[in-house]
Amino acid sequence: MSALWIAHVHVTDAEAYGRYAKLAGPAIAAHGGVFLARGGRYKQLEGNDRARNVVARFPSYEAAVACYESADYQAALEHARGASERDLVIVEETPPPAE
């Protein structure tokens, strides 16, 4: 089953976070990740409001976890630490209903 990587981010240092984004994109793509949403329009209905919302689909839960744990992504993440407040979750997708 595929998996979704869902991040809610409040950027506190745009320059440093930009370095993160530049490195994170290729690391995510290298693990089969494809962005479905990346900072577009949103309406906060519940919980903490964070203006940057990112959703990426990976071919599997294991691929999503491997991406996060990879050396390339961890190198990118160093730029986000201290430059943002983030929540990130990996969720395995539900299979489509049987017909």
Beta strands, then each sheet from edge to edge (+ up, - down):
strand 1: 3-11
strand 2: 34-38
strand 3: 52-58
strand 4: 84-92
sheet 1: 2+ 3- 1+ 4-
end
